[in-house]
């Protein structure tokens, strides 16, 4: 029986839109033709609107077919084997503009390799960063990360190398590396894509971090909403340990339990310790007193997954991408009501408008874009008038926004911005850990104030009160949950005031 | 369809013993209990407390802090529908309203025949194929009323 090798993602997003059913249909169609299909389940390329995206080897490299439906299996197989055309044919995958225009450093392998094949990982440049770190030594590795300009990709943008330097110098034993994989921001899925599509990359990054700061134990705290990522990481850790790739570094996956606030680093540490995820006051910094009071490096998935490239290619090469104090690449995630939704890794500096209109292709509904929320539930809503803002930590801060973890959620002109502002307050109330008053009480008061405003109860006074409340939350909260909830609320109020007018039928919150 | 065991003290203690030696064992234990029983029974709290040298109040505080841990057994099927912004932008709230109307249940409730429990979830990382949901652990994307109905009929 002849064999045919095909590639189809096993990423959760591909499965959610039917990849497993397509896989079964392909095998059945192959069997009907007397061909054994060798189906490699990869990660996703990140072009989610084309998922399930099937790829086949050809003289021009891999050619794509998508979005596949089970009913397409027979025809696509015929096109591949007999050289015909098919309505779902996309041509060479790397020539699709969305992919071709990217700068893929972190996601170089994602969608190409078998995520759980150590041979694939090594053959595509894996473990080079760890090898160079070992040859440079621990202290030089820390300085290389400092020199790269890498900043925390989880949202806070704190220089990763400085965290490492602090933990390396801190007195205490043992030391820990904790990976924050509690990717709770709506509109983001970059961490999930790495963990499912290239798990050895995260393992290599954490192993380098452990070597650099002198830690022998690492934890990956993954949210429970990501069962595929949990399974992939556990399996990859088992394989890496078996292959002797970890060099004595012990790694373990821990699963969160649905608390958004645990994405905040100190809350995450409390959760790892088995407690309620309560935010800790800083200082002490986790780098000095973190997990169980010991020096701890806590970094986001993408931060750690950027490390192997930096170590393999050098800090200077990484710094060559980006602008100002935002160096390297950022995986931008286009989501919500967007035509070409997916992950777009690029150097900092591209404007928001280019991302939404040119790369994302505008809305999926075909209606005009009215607002985009950048940076998750704590990020500001931007109107098209601000689409000239370059993707850069400082440029977004200057316009009262944040890039956060790189999520861009697109809304069309049917969005009700007062409702979005109310949701931001409601979500804050739902997820508040309750430790500080501005967040715990302020969020509930925020919902009430917006309800009164919309019910027409002295609306001018409510607008003023809402701004005052947001000021208190921003400057008085212990962490970013209460501190940043004012971003979506105030941006909605500032840029879309026409939605914050009394309306018929609005009801007030219970007094 | 997940099959849950009836709560028993012996089984609970066996699950606790499997994890009690791990540092920060509380969440691994609670997850394991919920996987077996479908929820974290209140009767389990003092047993967890005793094993981890915590007060019962502390364990109760932990169980109730995290949205994942159920206090009652769910229906035969659990639909977790995403309510976060990316799904809102793609019509998720209208879909949720329709699901609640059609099945006559609100969030966190189970249909009277015990067939379906509806739970909100805030982001499944399926934001580029929104609206999204998870039905008995299976992920679903690009949902509309028809495709969600089809998925529910498949498990019914």
Interface residues (C-beta under 8 A of the other chain):
Chain A: X12 X13 X15 X16 X17 X48 X49 X51 X183 X184 X185 X186 X187 X188 X189 X191 X192 X224 X225 X226 X227 X228 X254 X255 X256 X257 X258 X259 X260 X271 X272 X273 X274 X275 X276 X277 X292 X333 X334 X335 X336 X337 X338 X341 X342 X343 X364 X373 X377 X407 X409 X410 X411 X412 X415 X420 X423 X427 X431 X433
Chain B: X23 X24 X25 X26 X27 X28 X30 X31 X52 X61 X62 X65 X66 X67 X68 X69 X84 X85 X86 X87 X88 X89 X90 X121 X122 X123 X124 X125 X126 X127 X128 X129 X130 X132 X134 X137 X139 X140 X141 X142
